[in-house]
Amino acid sequence: MADPASDDSTPANARRRRTSRLSARVLASPAYRRLWVSGIIYNSARWVEIITSGWIILEITGSPFLLGLSGFSRVLPMLLLGAFFGVIADRYRRIDILVGVHVVGLVVGLLLTGAFLLGTPPVWAMYLLIVCLGCGSAADFSARSALIGEVQERALLGNAMSLESLSMNAAKISAAIGAGALLSAGGAQLGYACLAGLHGCGLLWLLALRRRLPPPSERPHAAPLRIITSLYTGWTAALQIPVVRGVFIVTIIMNVLIFPYQQLIAIVASDILLVGPFWMGVLAGADGIGAGLTSARLAFGPSARRPGLLFLGGSVACAALLIVLALSPIFALSLLVQLVLGVCSGLFGAHQSALVLSATPTDARARALGLIATAIGMTPLGMLLIGGLSSTTGAQTAIAAMGALGLLGLVVVVIANAPLRNARIGD
């Protein structure tokens, strides 16, 4: 007769209770709670700028290519400097890097507000300031994710990254709708004033958080040559890990072929769906609702049993849904597709950094994340590609073609990378 007290009596229920209790602790750390709120503020500012700049540049120039060029300018620093900022974040206090990001954002927001109050600035000046904000995004990516790894339990990294994705998408929804309303009410001046205000609030919040964090540990300050050497060795070691290598390749595909469509939301809204800036903001934020629901489930529900498979499945579904979105001439249908696409992109975004953090040693995490930042930084190639294609073949054809190419590449990764399909977080 089996012992009723044995470990095998109710193992499945016990595991579910343990993972549920573990997930509920994701916000138990005061330091992480404060860092999480900081992420909401930062992502709100980022999306206010994206929506505002996209609409204003299209309004000024009327050119889909120049609209795509604004996205190129925003993400190019991630490609050129993302890995470098990863090395820096492994050597310097990460909270200080985040403070610097908000200082840059505040200055840029004030400059853009002042410029539009005085008239219409030249487009090249807007691109230059967008590049500055892009540098901030590149620095924020590695520093913020690595800092989460410092203040959060390793077993909760998956839940924490899901919560980060939730906050990012919640910020996207509110910021996209808010930016659309501000553009309708007062134009660029109000949009960029909101940008400056958000970065100012983020700066004050992070300064308060900085005082509550433990004193910084001693970190070796490497010379430029040593930084290059560290970058090379870190990348080499990271790419030898199948999970990191798979996440790197999927991230390239998603950011070059799938996500660039977001830069053309203004064109889809005005030229294909025939709606104004407010409904453009609603459409732009709809995928954030779906992604937010996914992230909430992953953040506070039991830990996912197959996070690698969810990461890959969400990516494949995004590519397929992008084709449907490209072919839709009806606003309600496009809105629904955006919502479901958000659910799938939430699976991608929630597991991206968590899989990398879990698979790499603590002292190399920021460099591995810098590798992912470089993959994200390849988005400008997709921005230029989709901008050029839409200028010659139309936005619908361009979006559908890139979705089909992305779908093909992702299916190949799913078939070829078994370690990523079977990856776990926190093991």
N, C-alpha and C positions, 0 to 999 in steps of 0.2 A: 504494500500500500504506500502511495506517495506521501511524503512528509508535507503537510499543508503549509509549513513555514518555509519550505524550500524556495529558492530563487526562481524556480520555473513555474510556480503556481499561477501568478498573474504578471508575467514579464512585460507583455505589451501595454497593459494599463499602467503599470508602474513607470514604464519609460515615458508614456504620454504625460503622466502627471509631472514627472521630473522635468521634461522639456518645457511644459507649460509654465511651471514655476520659474524655470531658468529664464524663459523669454520675458516673464513679467518683471524681471529684475533689470531690464535693459536701461531704465531711467533711474535706477537706484543711486548711481554715482552722481553727486552734486556737480563735480567737474564736467562730467559728460553732459548733464542736463544743460549747463550753461553753454557748452560748446555746441550742442544741438540747436539751441535758440540762435546762436551766432550764425549757424548755417542757414536758418530760415531767413534772417535779415540779409545775408550776403546773396542768397539765390533770388530773393525778391528784387534786389537792386540789379542783379545781372539780367533778369528777364524784363524789367522795366526798360533797360537800355536796349536790349535786343528788339523789342516790339517798337519802341519809339524810333530808334535809328532806322529800322527797316522801312517803316511807313514814310518817314520824312525823306529818306534818300530816294525812294521810289517816287515820291511826290515832286521832289526837286528835279530829278533827272529823267524820270519816265523810262529808265533803262533796266531791264532784268539783269543784264550783265553787271552793271554798277551796283545793283542790289546784292548780287552774289559776291561782288568784290568786298562789300562791307563785312560779310561773314568771313571771307578770306582774311581780312585784316584782323578780325577779332580772334581767330583761332590760330593764325600763323605763329604767334609766340609760343603756343603749346608745342608745335612741331620743332621749332628752333631751340627753345629754352626749357621745355618740359623736363627733359632728363637732367639738365644742369640744375634746375630748381630741386629736383629729387636729391641730388648730391648735397646741395646746400642744406636741405631739410634734415639730412642725416648728421649734420655737423653743428648747426646753430639752433637756438631755441625756437621752436616752431610757432609758439604763440606770438613771438615778435614778428615773424614773417606775416602772419595773418593781420596783425595790427598795421603793418606797412601796406598791405593790400588795400585796406579801407582808407588809409591816408591818400593813396593814389586815386581811388574811386571818388573820394570827396572832392579832390582838386579838379578832376576831370568833369564831374557833374556841375561844379560851379562855373567852370570855363564854358561849358556848352550852354548852360542857362544864360549866362551873360552875353554870349555870342548871339543867341537868338533874340534876346531882348533888344539888341542893337541892330538887328537885321537878319540876313541869311548868310551864314558863314560859307566859305568855299568848301566844296565837298572833300577836297584833299585834306583840309584841316580836320574835318570830322573823321576821316580815315585814320589820321595820325593819333587822335585821341582814343579812337576805338582800339588801336594797337596797344596803347598804354593800358587800357582795361584788359586786353587780352594777356598782357604780361602778368597782371594781377591774378587772372584766372589760372594761369600756368603755375604760379607760385602757390596759390591757394590749394590746388588739387593735391599735391604731394604732402604739403605741410599739414593740412587739415586731416587727411586720412591717416597719416602717421601719428598725429597727435591723438586721434581716436584710439589707435592701438596702444598708446601710453596710458590713457585714463580709463579704458574699458577692459573688462575681463576677456581673455582669449576665447572662452567658450561662448561669449555673447557677441563676438565680432560680426557674425552673420546677421543677428537681429539688429545690431547697431547700424550696420550699413544699410539694412532695409529701412530703418527709421530715417537715416540720412536721405535715402531716396524718397521716402514719404514727404519729408520736409521740403525737399527740392521741388517735388511736383505740386505740393500745396502752394508753395511760393509761386510756382509758374502759373497756376490757375488764377490766384488772386492778382498777381502782378500783370498778367496778360490782360485780364478784364479791366483792371485799374488803369493800365497804360492806355488801353483803347478808349476808356471814358475820358481820361485826361486829354488825349489827342483831340477828341471830339469837342471838349469844352474849351480848351485853351491852347491847343497846338503844342509845338515842341518845348516852349518855355516851361509849361507845367510838367511835362514828362521828365525833362532833365532836372528840374527843381526837385521832383520826387526822388530821382536818382541820387542827387547830392544829399538829401535828407536821410535816405536809407543808409548811405555809407557813413554819414555822421553818427547816426544811432548805433550802427555796427561798431564803429571805432570806440565809442564810449563803453559799450557793452564788453568788448574785448579787453579794454584797459582794466575794467573791474574784474574780469576773469583772470587776467594776468597776475593780479595781486593775490589771488587765491590759490594759484598753482604752486607746487613745491619749487624751491630754488633750482635753477638749471644745473645739471651735472656738467662736469668738464668734458668738452668735446674737442677733438683735435682740429685745429684750423689748418686745413691743407692749403698748400700753395697751388697756383693754377695747374701746374704740371701734375701734381698729385691728384687734383680733382679729376683731370682727364683720365688718369690711370684708374682711379676709383670708379669712374663712370664705366670704363671699358670692362673692368673685372666684374662689376655689379651686373651689367647687362649680360655678359657671357654666362655667369652663374645662373641668372634668372631664366635665360632662354634654354638652359639645359633641363629645366623643370617642365615636364609636359603640360601641366595645368597652366602655368604662367605663359608658356608658349602658345597654348590654345586660346587663352584669354586675349593675348596680344593680337593674334591673327583675327579673331572674331571682332575685336574692337576696331581694327583697321577697316574691315568690311563694313561694319555698322556706321562708322564715322565718315567713310569715303563715299559709300553708295546708298545708305539708307537715311541717315539723319539730315543730310544737306537739304532735303525737301522742305525742312522747316524755314529755311531762308526764303523760300518762294511762297510762303503762306499768304503774304500780301497780294501776290499776283493771282494765286488760286482764288482768294476771296473777292478781289475786285474785278478780274477779267473772266473767270470761269463761273463763279457762283454769284457774281453781281451783288455783293453786299458791301457795306461801308466799314469804317474803321472799328466801330463798336463790335459788330458781329465778326469781324476779322479777329479781334481780341478773344472773343468767345471761342471761335474755332481753334485759335492757336493754343488756348488753355485747356481744350477738351481732353486731349490725350493725358494731361496732367491729372485729371480726375481718375481715369482708369489706372494710371501708374500709382497714384496715391492709394487707391483701394488695394492694389497688389502689395504695395510696400507696407501698409498697415497690417495686412494679414501676415506677412512674413516677419514683421517686427514684433508683434505681440502674440502671434499664434505659436504653436509648437514648431520647433526648428525643422526646416525642410530636410527630408531624408535624402533627396537626390538633387542638391543645389546645382551641380554641374549640368545635369540634364535639363533642369528648369532654365538655366542660363542659355543653353543652346536652343531649347525649344522656343523660348521667348524671342530669341533673335531671328529664327527662321520664320516665325509667325509675323514678325514686324515686316519682313521683306515681302511676304505674300500680301499682307494688308495694304502695303504701300501701293501696290499695283492697282488694287481695288479703289483706293483713294484717288489715284491719278485719273481713273476712268469715270469717276462719279461727277455728274453735272448738277446734282441736287444737294442743296445745303444740308437738309436733314440727314440724308444718307452719309454725306461727308463727315458730319458731326458725329454720327454713330461710329463710323469707321475710325475716326480719330480717338474716340473713347476706348474702343477695343484695342487699337494699336497701342494706346497708353498702357493697358493691362499687360500687354506683351513686352513693351519696352521696360516696364517696371521689373519684370523678371530678369531682364538683361542688366539693368542698372543696379538693382539691389544686390546682385551677386558678383558683379565685376571686381570691385576692390576687395570684397571679403574673401573671394577665392584666392586672390594674390596674397593678401595678408596672411592667410592661413597656411599657404604653401611655402612661404619664405621665412628665413631666420629673422629675428627681431632687428638685428643690427643692419640688415640689408633691405628692410621693407620700403623705406622711402625711395631708394634707388630702383627697386622693382616697380614701385608706383610711378616713378619717373619714366620708366619704359612704357607703361600704359598711357602716361600723359603724352608721350611722343606719338603713340598710335592715335590718340584722340586728336593730337595736333595735325594729323594728316587730313582732317576735315577740310582745310582750305583747298586741297586738290579736288575734293568733291564739290565744294562751293563753286570753284571756277568751272568745273566740268558741267554741273547742272545749269549754271548761269549761261555758259556758251551754248549748250544744247537747247535750252529754252528759247534763246534768241533766234536760233535757226529752225528748230522743229516745233516749238511751242512747249509750254510748261507741262501739258498732259503727257506728251510723248516722252519728254525728258525724264519726268518722274517715274513713269512706267518702265522705261528702259533701264534705269538705274536700279529699280526694285528687282527686276528680273535678274540682272547680273549679280546683285547681292544675294538673292535667293540661291542661285547656283553655287556661289562660293561657300555659303554657309552649310549647304547640304554636304559638300565635300568635307568640311571640317567635322561635322557630326559623324560621318562615316569613318574618318581617318583617326580621330583622337579619342580613343577609348578611355584613357586616364581622366580626361576632362568630363566625359559623360558620367563617369563613376565617382567624381570628386566629392569629398566631404569637407565641411568646415569645422575647425576646432578639434579635429582628431589628433 
